[in-house]
C-alpha cells in the first residue's frame, strides 16, 4: 500500500508589522483567496487553520524566514493537544505540589510543581443578561380598578420588558502539566478558596489574585503568558479579555508552542557558543 503523504500544521509566532507580504505568501502557496488569507493574517500570531502538504509547508517556512518572521511546522499526528480541560472547584497550593479535590473532598490529583509547563490566565467575556421585568401586581390591579370605575374596558396586559444587565468578565486560569499532559481549568467564581485559611477574603474577586500568585510563585518552571503576568501585576487591559473559554484554550496552546520554540532556540544558541 502506498504511504499517505504527511500533513503539517504551520504555526506563526510573531506579530506582523507588514501583513500584506504574508497575505500574498499564503494566498500564493495555498491557493486561498487573498481576502480570506488577509482575514487570517489579521489574527496572527496563530495556527494556519488547514493542514498543509510538505511542499506547501517548505515554501511557507522559507518565505516566512525571508520575511524574518518566526514560525515552525508540526506533523499533524505530532501536533500537541491540550485536550478537554478538567474544571477544578476545590484545590490547594501546598509547598510540595498542587492538590486537587473532588466534590466530596477526596483527593483526585497531586501535581509536583516542576510538572507544570504553562500557566495561562485571562478574563472571559460574559454576555449581558436580559431579565424580564413585569409591572408589580398591585400596579396592575390599581389600573384595572380605575378603568372599571371610569367605565372603560380593562387594559390588555403589557408584555414583560427585558432589562439589560451588564456582567463583568470572569477570570479563568489554565494549568498545563506534562507527563502526562493534563489541562486544569479554574474559574474564579466557581473555585473554593478555603485552603487560603487566614488569607481568605470575602469575595472571589479578592481571592483569585492571591490564588494565582500562589500558583505562579511555586510553578517556577512553567511559562507564564503575558495576560497572566499582567493579572499578577494588577495591570489588566482590554487585550487580556477573551470572547470565551475556547479562545483562551487556543491562545494557551499557541503560547505553549512558543515556549517550546523559544526554549529550543536558546539551547541551540548555548550549543553554538560552546
Secondary structure, DSSP 8 states (H G I E B T S, - for coil): ------EEEEEE-S--S-HHHHHHHHHHHH---HHHHHHHHTT-SEE-SS-EEHHHHHHHHHHHHHTT--EEEEEGGG-----S-EE-SEEEE-SSEEEEE-TTS-EEEEEEGGGEEEEEEEEE----EEEEE---HHHHHHHHHHHHHTT---------EEEEE----EEEEEEEETTTTEEEEEEGGG-B-GGGGGG--SSHHHHHHHHHHHHHHH-TTSEE-HHHHHHHHT---GGGEESSHHHHHHHHHHHHHHHHHHHHHHHHHHHHH-
